Amino acid sequence: MSRNASRIAAAVLGSVALAATAVLPAAAAGHGHHTPAPHHHYRSAVSLGAIQYDSPGRDDRSNRSLNAEYVTVKNTGHRPVNLRGWTLSDRSGQTYRFGDVRLKGHSQVRVHTGIGRDNRWDVYQDRRTYVWDNSDTAILRNDHRRIVDIESWGRHGGHHGHHGHWGHWGHNH
């Protein structure tokens, strides 16, 4: 290799390395941290839908009352998505991990708090206590622990503020 060719190759390699270091931190920002910065959502056709955080009627901890509390997860895209390994958690860290839940395009599933038999439209956390407080946050993460969507309500409600009637949070993307 001639001396000029060596200089050109070194210059090209140097500029490639410089460009890589400029791009790398942005690409690696979501790696190595357990919780990415709030509101930096991973782009996905899957999002949170309607949330019933205050079970209608008396809070008597009956299974019926627990199952009236739910969070809806919806797929706004055309392609089906398998939610296996995805998680839904509240601000205090109570977490539900999805099993083999296939969400067809333009469909949704309700995640109920109480005990029940999972099907295509409803899945159950099998809990005996309420999860969603009057002031809380629902966090949906994909199977790579990336935040896909966040909804907050109540006095600590973040960017979405307060709800409508009966502790129900309707959400349209």
Disulfide bonds with the S-S distance in Angstrom:
none
